[in-house]
Amino acid sequence: MAIIATEQGGVVDSPSAKSDRKIPTLSWQQVRAIRDRFAALKPYDRTIIPGSILKIDAENYQRETDIQIQLYCHSIAAKRYALLAGDRADLRKSLAHGLGYLLSPIDAE
């Protein structure tokens, strides 16, 4: 699951040049509140696995200071995406699951 969120919430412009649609976003505080509410649904022993079943990935935080930063996502499918930060040139994470039938993950060269 991916949630569109900004520090303050509100709306953002659609990234599509063909659309003038506004996309509603949650605030980072609202996302943390949702994550915390899911903690009550966790079926695991809370003394062994604390916290929520939903997580906020480490890529959402500045590496040196652990301060949350704004990320941007380019996605073509659920497990085929790239997360970018800052000026969108800072690649934080990329996944290409489901491409094994096109390119062997074992011998990527």
Secondary structure as UniProt FT lines:
FT   STRAND          5..6
FT   STRAND          10..13
FT   TURN            17..18
FT   STRAND          22..27
FT   HELIX           28..38
FT   HELIX           39..41
FT   TURN            46..48
FT   HELIX           58..60
FT   TURN            63..65
FT   STRAND          71..77
FT   TURN            78..79
FT   STRAND          80..85
FT   TURN            86..89
FT   STRAND          90..96
FT   TURN            97..98
FT   TURN            100..102
//
